[in-house]
C-alpha cells in the first residue's frame, strides 16, 4: 500500500479521511463526527511506533539502525508526504522545522510523538488557511489578459520564500481552476459557485483528518524510508488490506462513495444483502445508520466515508438499519428506513474472470481464451480454518481454465496488466497450473539462506499455447509468475517491461506483542520486507522486471513509475540457478512470430491509432506549466479539440464506435472534479469505456493465433514448442492442495 501525499489526498480524493474540528479558528462544521484539535498521539500509537522500530532494526531484510541519519531521511519523506508540491509551508517555516531532522528517531524510541504531530497540526492549519484564501479570491474574479503562466508540477521546486510568494502561487492555482471552467463554457456566476463549494469541501475534508491519519502519515514516512515496499498499516488500513487479500467482507454488499456531504450508493454487489432487499438503489444517499432492530439512528451527513463504512460493516448475521434518501428525489425528499442483515460478501470485481476472443484471419477463425487476473488473492484465514470453499486466485483460475477448455479454446492469454501482486503462495500454485511440477521461485532471507519454492502437484490445468500479457503495472507476485513461465519456455511474455519489484513482505500483527487486554485492534500491522526473490534461472526481477519476448510500445511512465524510480530500492543481484529444465523451446518459432506481429501492426489502423494516442498522452504528460492567458488557452483548446475529433473519427472508421472517447464534450476538460459530475454520467462513461476495443489484448490473441497455426502445420515444431513435447494432449483442471502452513502468506 502506498499512502498518498496529503495534498493529493486533500485535492483529489472524495473524503476518504477526516477530521472534524473543535478549534474555533478552524471553523468547526456542524453535524460532523468531532475529534479534538490539536491532534495528539495516543499511548497505543507511541507503542506501535516503538514496536515497529524494534522489528525494522532487527528483522528487516536490510535492517538499518534508527539513528540521526535515518531521522533525516524520515524527515524528508514526511514532508514529501505532507507537502510534496510545496504549496503549504514557506522557507521560513521549513527553517524552523530543520532541528527535527535529527530528532525523529528520538521521538520514536522515547514514545513521544509530539514533534511529528505538531508538524501535522500545522499542516492542517495551513491547508485551511490556503483554501480560505482561495475562496476569498473568488469574490473579485480574475484578469486573463496578462501573459502569465502557472507551473503545476512543483516536484523539484523550492518552498515559497515568504507569504507573498505563497499567496501568488495560490492566486495562480485559483486562476487556473477558474479558467478551466470558463473554457468549458461556464458563466462567471456558476464558476464562482462551483469553486466556492469545492474549496469549502476541501476545508471540511482536511478538518476531518484525525489522529490516526497523522500517525499513519508519519509511520508511512518511516517505514518506506527503510525500503519502498515496507509499510505501516494502522487499524483502518490493516482491515482494508485484509479485505483486499481475501476478496470478502461482512457487510451489506454495496460500494459507497462520498459526494458532497452524502455517502452515496455507487454500486450494488451481486447476491449481497442490499441488492437482495430490493429497497436499495444505485444513487441512493445514506443519511443515517442504526445498529440492531431498535438502536438509535446516527446522523452521518458530512461524515468521512470510512467512518460511515465502519458503522455499516459488522459481524455476519447481525442487523443494521439505514436511513436512506432515495437518489431520484431532491434533498427534501422522504427518507426511508431499510433494515438489512449483514452477510459475508464476495468482492467479485477483483476476482479472476474469463472471456473468449474470436480471432479471424482470412478464412480461419480460432477461439482464444482470456483469463483476467487483477491480483493474487487468497483468504488465508478461511483456508487455515478448513473452509473447503476458501477464496483463492489459483482455485478460481483452475476452474475458469476448465470452462475455457470445455468451450473449445485453442490458446489462453493470462492478462496480468496492472496486477500489483499479492500472495507468494498463490504465485507458486498458479504457475503450477501450467507446468507439470518443479521449482517456481527462489527466496533468500537476510542471513543469505536460499529456499526453493515451487509446484509439487503433478499435472497441468492447461497444456496448450499460452501467452502472458504484462505492462509496467505488473509487479511482484505477477513478476514471479511471468518470470517462471518465461524461464520454463512455457509461454510467451507479451507487452511492456514489468515494474521491477523483487522483494517479499510479511505481515506483523503488532497487537500480538501488546500488553493491552483490549479485543479491538489498536496497534495496527507492519508489512515488512523480509526476503528477496529470484528467478529459477538465478536472475532477479528487482529493478529490471521481466522483459517481454514480444515487446509492445512503452507508455512512457517508466520515468515516474516502477522500482527504478525509488532512491532506496535494493540493487539488482543474482544467485545460482535452481535445478530445472525448460519444458519447451519457444525460440523455435519466436522469430517467425515477431515477424508476423511486426508485419501485422505495421498495417493495422487500430495499432497506428493507439501509437498516436500514446504519443499525444506523452506530450500532455510532459508539460509542467500552463498559460493563464485566455486567448492562448482558447487556441490550445481548439487544437486539442481537433486532435480528439480526429481520434474519434478514426475509432469510428475502425470499429464503428467512439466508445473510447465518448462524445465531443467528454473528451475536453470540463474543469470539474470527479465528484462534481453526476453519478449517472460517471457510470455511463465507465460502461462505454469497457466496450472500447482492447488493441493490445487483441494483438496478443492474434499472436497466439499465429502460434497455433504454425503448431498445426508442423508436427516437428509442435513437439518443440508445446510443453513436454506435447505429451499432455488432454489435461483436466486441477485443484491445488491446500497449504498446511500456519503463518500468514508472504506478500511479494
C-alpha positions in Angstrom: 0.0 0.0 0.0 1.2 3.5 -0.9 0.0 6.3 1.3 -0.7 9.3 -1.0 0.8 12.7 -0.2 -1.6 14.7 1.9 -2.0 17.3 -0.9 -3.2 14.6 -3.3 -5.5 13.3 -0.5 -6.9 16.8 0.0 -7.3 17.9 -3.6 -8.1 14.7 -5.5 -10.0 12.4 -3.2 -13.6 12.4 -2.3 -13.4 12.4 1.5 -11.9 9.1 2.5 -10.1 10.6 5.5 -11.3 13.1 8.1 -11.0 15.5 11.0 -13.9 17.5 12.5 -12.5 20.4 14.5 -13.4 21.8 17.8 -11.0 24.7 17.4 -12.8 27.9 16.7 -10.2 29.3 14.4 -10.6 26.4 12.1 -14.3 27.0 11.8 -15.8 23.7 13.1 -18.6 22.4 10.9 -21.9 21.1 12.3 -23.3 17.6 12.2 -19.9 16.0 11.7 -18.2 13.4 13.8 -16.0 15.5 16.0 -12.4 15.0 17.0 -10.4 17.2 19.4 -7.8 19.6 17.9 -4.9 20.0 18.0 -4.3 16.3 17.3 -2.2 14.4 19.8 -0.9 10.8 19.7 -2.2 8.1 21.8 -0.2 5.8 24.1 -1.1 2.9 21.7 0.3 4.8 18.7 3.6 5.6 20.6 3.8 1.9 21.5 3.2 0.9 17.9 5.9 3.2 16.6 8.5 1.8 19.1 7.5 -1.8 18.4 7.8 -1.1 14.6 11.3 0.3 15.1 12.3 -2.8 17.1 11.2 -5.1 14.2 12.6 -2.9 11.4 16.0 -2.5 13.1 16.4 -6.2 13.8 14.3 -8.3 11.4 14.1 -6.3 8.2 15.8 -7.8 5.1 18.1 -4.8 5.0 18.0 -3.8 8.7 19.2 -0.3 9.4 19.6 1.5 12.7 17.1 4.1 13.7 19.5 6.9 14.4 20.1 10.5 13.4 20.9 9.5 9.8 17.6 7.6 9.5 15.9 10.5 11.2 17.0 12.9 8.4 15.6 10.5 5.8 12.3 10.2 7.7 12.1 14.0 7.9 12.5 14.3 4.2 9.9 11.6 3.5 7.4 13.0 6.0 7.4 16.5 4.4 7.2 15.0 0.9 4.0 13.2 2.0 2.5 16.3 3.6 3.6 19.0 1.2 5.2 17.3 -1.8 4.1 20.1 -4.1 5.4 22.7 -1.7 2.2 24.7 -1.6 1.5 24.9 2.2 4.8 25.7 4.0 7.2 28.6 3.4 11.0 28.5 3.5 10.9 30.3 6.9 8.7 27.6 8.4 10.9 24.9 7.0 13.9 26.6 8.6 12.1 26.4 12.0 11.4 22.7 11.4 15.0 21.9 10.5 16.1 20.9 14.0 13.7 18.0 13.8 15.9 16.3 11.2 17.9 14.6 13.9 15.1 14.2 16.5 12.5 12.0 14.9 14.5 8.8 15.9 14.3 10.0 19.5 10.6 10.7 19.1 10.0 7.0 18.2 12.4 5.5 20.8 11.1 7.7 23.6 7.5 7.1 22.7 7.0 10.9 22.4 5.4 11.8 19.0 4.6 15.4 19.9 7.1 16.7 17.3 5.7 14.9 14.2 2.1 15.6 15.4 2.9 19.3 15.8 4.0 19.3 12.1 0.8 17.6 11.1 -1.3 20.1 13.1 0.4 23.0 11.4 -0.2 21.3 8.0 -3.9 21.1 8.8 -3.9 24.8 9.8 -2.0 25.9 6.7 -4.2 23.9 4.4 -7.4 25.5 5.9 -5.7 28.9 5.6 -4.8 28.4 1.9 -8.2 27.2 0.9 -9.8 30.1 2.8 -7.5 32.5 0.9 -8.5 30.8 -2.4 -12.2 31.3 -1.5 -11.6 35.0 -0.9 -10.0 35.4 -4.3 -13.2 34.2 -5.9 -15.2 37.4 -4.9 -13.1 39.7 -7.2 -12.6 37.4 -10.2 -9.5 37.5 -12.4 -7.9 39.2 -15.4 -6.9 36.7 -18.0 -5.4 39.1 -20.5 -1.9 39.2 -18.9 0.9 36.9 -20.2 1.2 34.7 -17.1 1.7 31.0 -16.6 1.2 28.5 -13.8 3.7 25.8 -13.0 1.6 22.9 -11.7 4.4 20.4 -11.4 6.3 21.6 -8.4 8.1 18.3 -7.5 11.5 20.0 -8.0 10.5 23.5 -6.9 11.6 25.2 -3.7 9.2 26.1 -1.0 7.9 29.7 -1.4 10.2 32.3 0.1 7.6 34.1 2.1 3.9 34.7 2.5 3.7 37.0 -0.6 5.2 34.3 -2.9 2.9 31.7 -1.4 -0.1 34.0 -2.0 0.9 34.5 -5.6 1.2 30.7 -6.1 -2.3 30.2 -4.8 -3.6 33.1 -6.9 -2.3 31.3 -10.0 -3.7 27.9 -8.8 -7.2 29.5 -8.3 -6.9 31.4 -11.6 -6.3 28.1 -13.4 -9.3 26.5 -11.7 -11.5 29.4 -12.8 -10.0 29.4 -16.4 -10.7 25.7 -16.9 -14.4 26.2 -16.1 -14.5 29.3 -18.3 -13.1 27.5 -21.2 -15.7 24.8 -20.7 -18.4 27.5 -21.3 -19.5 28.1 -17.7 -20.6 31.7 -16.8 -18.8 33.6 -14.1 -21.6 33.2 -11.5 -21.7 29.5 -11.9 -17.9 29.3 -11.8 -17.8 31.3 -8.6 -20.4 29.0 -7.0 -18.7 25.8 -8.2 -15.3 26.8 -6.9 -16.6 28.2 -3.6 -18.4 24.9 -3.0 -15.2 22.9 -4.0 -12.9 24.8 -1.7 -15.4 24.7 1.2 -15.5 21.0 0.7 -11.7 20.8 0.8 -11.7 22.7 4.1 -14.2 20.3 5.6 -12.2 17.3 4.4 -8.9 18.5 5.8 -10.6 19.2 9.1 -11.8 15.6 9.1 -8.2 14.3 9.2 -7.8 12.7 12.6 -5.0 11.4 14.8 -4.9 8.1 13.1 -4.2 9.9 9.8 -1.4 11.9 11.4 0.2 8.8 12.8 -0.3 6.8 9.6 1.4 9.5 7.6 4.4 9.7 9.9 4.8 5.9 10.2 4.5 5.6 6.4 7.4 8.0 6.1 9.5 5.9 8.5 8.5 2.5 7.0 9.0 3.5 3.4 12.4 5.1 4.2 13.7 1.6 5.0 12.6 0.4 1.5 9.9 1.2 -0.9 7.6 -1.7 0.0 7.7 -1.8 3.8 4.6 -0.1 5.2 2.9 0.6 8.4 -0.9 -0.2 8.3 -3.0 1.4 11.0 -6.1 -0.5 12.2 -8.2 1.1 9.4 -5.6 0.4 6.7 -5.0 -3.2 8.0 -8.6 -4.1 7.8 -8.9 -2.8 4.2 -5.7 -4.7 3.3 -7.1 -7.9 4.7 -10.3 -7.4 2.7 -8.3 -6.9 -0.5 -6.4 -10.1 0.0 -9.3 -12.4 0.8 -11.8 -10.6 -1.5 -14.6 -10.8 1.0 -16.0 -8.9 3.9 -19.0 -9.0 6.3 -21.5 -6.2 5.4 -24.4 -5.3 3.2 -22.8 -5.6 -0.2 -22.7 -2.0 -1.5 -19.9 0.1 -2.9 -20.1 3.6 -1.4 -18.6 6.9 -2.3 -18.6 10.4 -0.8 -20.4 13.0 -2.8 -20.9 16.4 -1.3 -22.0 15.8 2.3 -23.6 12.5 1.5 -22.5 8.8 1.4 -23.9 7.6 -1.9 -24.5 4.1 -3.2 -22.2 3.7 -6.2 -22.6 0.0 -6.9 -24.5 -3.0 -5.5 -22.6 -6.2 -5.2 -24.4 -9.2 -6.8 -26.1 -11.5 -4.3 -25.4 -9.1 -1.4 -28.0 -8.2 1.2 -28.5 -4.7 -0.3 -29.4 -5.8 -3.8 -31.5 -8.8 -2.5 -33.6 -6.4 -0.4 -34.8 -4.6 -3.5 -35.0 -1.5 -1.4 -31.6 0.0 -2.1 -30.7 1.5 -5.5 -27.6 3.0 -7.1 -27.6 6.7 -6.4 -29.4 6.5 -3.0 -27.8 8.5 -0.2 -27.3 7.1 3.3 -28.1 9.8 5.8 -28.2 7.7 9.0 -27.1 4.3 10.4 -28.6 2.4 13.3 -27.4 -0.9 14.9 -29.8 -3.8 15.6 -33.6 -3.7 15.3 -34.1 -0.8 17.6 -30.7 1.1 18.2 -30.8 4.8 17.7 -30.1 6.2 14.2 -26.9 8.1 14.0 -26.9 11.1 11.6 -23.9 10.6 9.2 -24.4 13.6 6.9 -21.0 15.1 6.4 -19.1 12.2 7.9 -15.9 10.9 6.3 -16.5 7.9 4.2 -14.6 5.3 6.3 -16.4 6.3 9.4 -19.7 5.6 7.7 -18.4 2.3 6.4 -17.3 1.3 9.9 -20.8 1.8 11.1 -22.3 -0.2 8.3 -19.9 -3.1 8.4 -20.3 -5.7 11.2 -20.4 -9.3 12.1 -22.3 -11.7 9.9 -26.0 -12.3 10.7 -26.3 -9.0 12.7 -28.8 -6.3 11.8 -28.1 -2.8 10.6 -30.7 -0.1 9.7 -30.0 2.5 7.1 -31.9 5.8 6.8 -31.9 6.4 3.1 -32.7 9.4 0.9 -33.6 8.0 -2.5 -31.5 9.1 -5.4 -34.4 10.0 -7.5 -35.7 12.6 -5.0 -34.4 16.0 -4.1 -32.7 16.9 -0.8 -36.1 17.4 0.8 -37.4 14.0 -0.3 -38.9 11.5 2.0 -36.4 9.4 4.0 -36.8 5.6 4.2 -35.6 3.2 6.8 -34.2 0.0 5.3 -33.3 -3.0 7.6 -30.6 -5.4 6.4 -28.9 -8.4 7.9 -25.2 -8.4 7.3 -23.7 -11.4 5.4 -20.3 -12.5 4.0 -20.0 -10.7 0.7 -17.6 -11.6 -2.0 -15.9 -8.8 -4.0 -16.0 -10.4 -7.4 -14.9 -7.3 -9.2 -11.3 -8.1 -8.2 -11.6 -11.9 -8.8 -10.3 -13.7 -11.8 -12.6 -13.5 -14.9 -12.7 -15.2 -18.3 -13.8 -14.4 -21.8 -13.3 -15.7 -25.3 -11.9 -13.7 -28.2 -12.6 -14.9 -31.7 -9.6 -14.1 -33.9 -10.3 -14.3 -37.7 -7.6 -14.2 -40.3 -8.5 -15.0 -43.8 -10.9 -17.9 -43.8 -9.7 -19.2 -40.4 -11.3 -18.3 -37.0 -9.8 -19.5 -33.7 -11.1 -19.2 -30.2 -8.6 -17.7 -27.8 -9.4 -17.8 -24.0 -8.5 -14.8 -21.8 -8.0 -15.0 -18.1 -8.0 -11.6 -16.5 -6.4 -11.6 -13.0 -6.3 -8.3 -11.1 -4.5 -9.6 -8.1 -3.1 -12.8 -6.5 -5.7 -13.1 -3.7 -6.1 -15.7 -1.0 -8.3 -15.9 2.1 -5.7 -17.4 4.4 -7.9 -17.3 7.4 -10.6 -19.4 5.8 -8.1 -21.8 4.4 -6.4 -22.4 7.7 -9.8 -22.8 9.3 -10.5 -25.7 7.0 -13.1 -23.9 4.8 -13.3 -26.0 1.7 -14.6 -23.0 -0.3 -11.8 -20.6 0.7 -11.2 -17.8 -1.9 -8.0 -18.4 -3.9 -6.8 -17.0 -7.2 -5.4 -20.4 -8.2 -8.6 -22.2 -7.5 -10.6 -19.7 -9.5 -8.2 -19.7 -12.4 -8.2 -23.5 -12.5 -12.0 -23.5 -12.7 -12.0 -20.9 -15.4 -9.4 -22.9 -17.4 -11.6 -25.9 -17.2 -14.6 -23.9 -18.6 -12.5 -22.5 -21.4 -11.3 -26.0 -22.4 -14.9 -27.1 -22.5 -15.7 -24.1 -24.7 -13.0 -25.3 -27.2 -10.4 -22.6 -26.9 -7.1 -23.3 -28.7 -4.9 -20.9 -26.8 -5.0 -18.9 -23.5 -3.9 -15.4 -22.6 -3.3 -14.6 -18.9 -3.8 -10.9 -18.6 -1.7 -9.5 -15.7 -1.7 -5.9 -16.7 -1.8 -3.7 -13.6 -1.7 -6.7 -11.4 0.4 -5.4 -8.5 0.9 -8.8 -6.9 -0.4 -10.5 -3.7 0.2 -13.9 -2.2 3.6 -15.6 -2.8 1.9 -19.0 -2.3 -0.7 -18.1 -5.0 2.1 -17.2 -7.4 3.6 -20.6 -6.8 0.4 -22.6 -7.2 -0.9 -20.6 -10.1 2.3 -21.3 -12.0 1.7 -25.0 -11.2 -1.4 -24.9 -13.3 0.7 -24.5 -16.4 3.7 -26.9 -15.7 3.8 -30.5 -14.5 5.9 -29.9 -11.5 9.1 -28.1 -10.5 10.6 -25.0 -8.8 8.9 -21.7 -9.4 10.9 -19.2 -7.4 14.0 -18.9 -5.1 13.7 -16.9 -1.9 16.7 -15.5 0.0 16.5 -14.2 3.6 18.6 -11.7 5.4 21.0 -14.4 6.5 21.7 -15.3 2.9 19.9 -18.7 3.1 18.1 -19.6 -0.1 14.9 -21.6 -0.2 13.4 -23.0 -3.4 9.7 -22.9 -3.7 7.6 -24.5 -6.4 4.9 -26.8 -7.5 4.9 -30.4 -6.3 1.5 -31.4 -7.7 1.8 -33.4 -10.9 -0.5 -32.5 -13.8 -1.4 -29.4 -15.7 -4.7 -27.4 -15.9 -3.7 -26.1 -19.4 -1.2 -27.6 -21.7 -1.8 -25.7 -24.9 -0.3 -22.5 -26.3 0.0 -19.7 -23.6 0.7 -16.0 -23.6 1.1 -13.7 -20.6 0.2 -10.0 -21.2 2.1 -7.6 -18.9 2.8 -3.9 -18.5 4.6 -1.5 -16.2 1.9 -2.1 -13.5 2.6 -5.9 -13.5 4.5 -6.3 -10.2 5.7 -8.6 -7.5 3.8 -12.0 -7.5 2.8 -11.2 -11.1 6.5 -11.0 -11.9 7.2 -14.3 -10.2 4.6 -16.0 -12.3 5.7 -14.3 -15.5 9.4 -15.0 -14.9 8.8 -18.7 -14.2 6.6 -19.0 -17.4 9.4 -17.4 -19.3 12.3 -19.4 -17.8 10.4 -22.7 -18.5 9.7 -21.5 -22.0 6.1 -22.4 -21.1 4.5 -19.4 -22.7 5.2 -16.1 -24.4 5.5 -12.9 -22.4 4.0 -10.1 -24.3 3.7 -6.4 -23.6 5.9 -3.8 -21.7 8.7 -4.4 -19.3 7.2 -5.0 -15.8 7.6 -3.0 -12.6 10.8 -4.5 -11.2 9.9 -5.5 -7.7 11.9 -8.4 -6.3 11.2 -8.4 -2.6 8.9 -10.3 -0.3 6.9 -8.8 2.6 5.3 -10.4 5.6 2.6 -9.0 7.9 3.5 -8.5 11.6 0.4 -8.1 13.8 1.7 -5.6 16.4 -1.3 -6.3 18.7 0.2 -9.8 19.4 3.0 -8.0 21.2 0.8 -5.6 23.1 0.2 -5.8 26.9 -3.3 -4.4 26.4 -6.3 -6.6 27.2 -8.4 -4.9 24.5 -10.0 -7.2 21.9 -10.1 -4.3 19.4 -7.1 -3.8 17.1 -5.1 -0.9 18.4 -1.5 -1.1 17.2 -2.0 -2.0 13.5 0.3 -4.1 11.4 3.7 -3.8 9.9 4.2 -5.0 6.3 7.9 -5.6 6.4 10.4 -6.7 3.7 11.9 -10.0 4.9 13.2 -11.7 1.8 14.3 -11.2 -1.8 13.1 -13.4 -4.5 15.0 -14.7 -7.6 14.0 -16.3 -10.8 14.7 -20.0 -11.2 17.4 -19.1 -13.7 19.2 -17.2 -10.9 18.4 -13.7 -12.1 16.2 -11.2 -10.3 13.2 -9.1 -11.2 14.5 -6.4 -8.9 14.8 -3.1 -10.8 14.9 -4.9 -14.2 11.5 -6.5 -14.1 10.6 -9.1 -16.7 11.5 -8.3 -20.3 8.8 -9.4 -22.8 9.6 -11.8 -25.6 7.4 -9.7 -27.8 7.5 -6.1 -26.8 4.7 -3.5 -27.1 5.3 0.2 -27.1 6.1 1.7 -23.7 3.6 4.2 -22.4 6.4 6.4 -21.1 5.5 6.1 -17.4 8.8 4.2 -16.6 10.4 7.6 -15.6 7.9 8.1 -12.9 6.6 4.7 -12.1 8.4 1.5 -11.2 11.1 0.2 -8.9 13.9 2.1 -10.7 12.3 5.4 -9.6 12.9 4.7 -5.9 16.1 6.2 -4.4 16.2 3.4 -1.8 15.4 0.4 -3.9 17.6 -2.7 -3.4 20.2 -3.2 -6.0 20.0 -5.9 -8.6 21.9 -9.1 -7.9 21.8 -12.8 -8.9 22.3 -16.2 -7.4 22.9 -19.7 -8.7 20.1 -21.1 -10.8 17.7 -23.7 -9.5 17.7 -27.3 -10.7 15.1 -27.1 -13.5 14.8 -27.8 -17.2 12.8 -25.7 -19.8 9.6 -27.7 -20.8 9.8 -26.4 -24.4 11.9 -24.3 -26.8 9.9 -21.3 -27.8 12.9 -19.9 -29.7 11.9 -22.4 -32.4 9.2 -20.1 -33.6 9.7 -16.8 -31.8 11.5 -15.1 -34.7 8.6 -16.0 -37.1 6.0 -14.8 -34.5 7.9 -11.5 -34.1 8.0 -11.1 -37.9 4.3 -11.8 -38.3 3.5 -9.4 -35.4 5.6 -6.6 -36.9 4.1 -7.0 -40.4 0.5 -7.0 -39.0 0.8 -4.0 -36.7 2.6 -2.0 -39.4 -0.6 -2.3 -41.5 -3.1 -2.0 -38.6 -5.1 1.2 -38.4 -6.0 0.4 -34.8 -2.4 -0.1 -33.8 -1.3 3.1 -35.5 -4.2 5.0 -33.7 -3.0 3.5 -30.4 0.5 4.8 -31.1 -0.7 8.3 -32.0 -2.9 8.4 -28.9 0.1 7.3 -26.8 2.3 10.0 -28.4 -0.4 12.6 -27.5 -0.6 11.3 -24.0 3.2 11.6 -23.6 3.1 15.2 -24.9 0.5 16.3 -22.5 2.1 14.4 -19.6 5.5 16.0 -20.1 4.0 19.5 -19.7 4.8 21.1 -16.3 3.3 24.6 -16.8 0.3 26.1 -18.5 -0.7 29.6 -19.7 -3.1 31.7 -17.7 -3.9 33.9 -20.8 -7.4 33.3 -22.1 -6.6 33.8 -25.7 -3.7 31.4 -25.6 -5.7 28.7 -23.8 -8.6 29.1 -26.3 -6.2 28.4 -29.1 -4.7 25.4 -27.3 -8.3 24.1 -26.6 -9.2 24.3 -30.3 -6.0 22.4 -31.1 -6.9 19.7 -28.6 -10.5 19.6 -29.9 -9.1 19.0 -33.4 -6.8 16.2 -32.3 -9.5 14.5 -30.3 -12.0 14.8 -33.1 -9.5 13.1 -35.4 -9.1 10.3 -32.9 -12.9 9.9 -32.7 -13.3 9.7 -36.4 -10.6 7.1 -36.7 -12.1 5.0 -33.9 -15.5 5.1 -35.7 -13.9 4.1 -39.0 -12.0 1.2 -37.4 -14.7 -0.4 -35.2 -17.9 1.6 -35.8 -17.8 3.3 -32.4 -16.1 6.0 -30.5 -16.7 4.4 -27.1 -13.1 5.0 -26.1 -13.5 8.8 -26.3 -17.2 9.3 -25.7 -18.9 12.4 -27.1 -17.2 15.6 -28.1 -17.6 17.4 -24.8 -16.4 14.5 -22.7 -13.0 14.5 -24.5 -12.2 18.0 -23.5 -11.5 19.3 -20.0 -14.8 20.3 -18.3 -13.0 21.9 -15.3 -14.8 19.7 -12.9 -13.5 17.2 -10.3 -14.8 13.7 -10.5 -17.2 14.1 -7.6 -18.7 17.2 -9.1 -20.1 15.3 -12.1 -23.3 13.4 -11.8 -23.0 9.7 -10.8 -25.2 8.8 -13.7 -22.8 10.3 -16.3 -19.8 8.9 -14.4 -21.2 5.3 -14.6 -22.2 5.8 -18.2 -18.6 6.8 -19.2 -17.3 3.8 -17.3 -19.7 1.5 -19.1 -18.7 2.9 -22.5 -15.0 2.6 -21.7 -15.5 -1.1 -21.0 -16.9 -1.5 -24.5 -13.8 0.0 -26.1 -11.6 -2.2 -28.2 -8.6 -3.5 -26.4 -6.0 -3.3 -29.1 -3.1 -4.8 -27.1 -5.2 -7.8 -25.9 -6.5 -8.5 -29.4 -3.0 -8.4 -30.8 -1.8 -10.8 -28.1 -4.6 -13.1 -29.0 -3.6 -12.8 -32.7 0.0 -13.7 -31.8 -1.4 -16.9 -30.2 -3.5 -17.4 -33.4 -0.2 -17.4 -35.4 1.4 -19.8 -33.0 -1.4 -22.2 -33.2 -1.4 -22.2 -36.9 2.3 -22.9 -37.0 1.9 -25.8 -34.5 -0.9 -27.3 -36.5 1.1 -27.1 -39.7 4.4 -28.6 -38.4 4.3 -31.6 -36.1 8.1 -31.3 -35.5 7.7 -27.7 -34.4 4.8 -28.7 -32.2 7.0 -31.2 -30.4 9.5 -28.3 -29.7 7.2 -25.5 -28.6 4.4 -27.4 -26.7 5.3 -28.3 -23.1 6.9 -31.7 -22.5 6.9 -32.4 -26.2 3.1 -32.3 -26.3 2.6 -35.4 -24.2 -0.1 -33.6 -22.1 -2.5 -33.6 -25.0 -5.5 -33.8 -22.7 -5.5 -32.4 -19.2 -8.2 -31.7 -16.7 -8.3 -28.6 -14.5 -6.7 -29.5 -11.2 -7.3 -28.0 -7.7 -4.1 -27.3 -5.9 -3.7 -28.9 -2.5 -4.2 -26.5 0.5 -1.0 -25.2 2.0 -0.7 -26.5 5.6 1.4 -23.6 6.8 0.1 -21.9 9.9 1.5 -18.4 9.3 0.1 -15.7 7.1 1.3 -15.9 3.5 4.1 -13.6 2.4 3.2 -10.7 0.1 5.7 -10.4 -2.8 
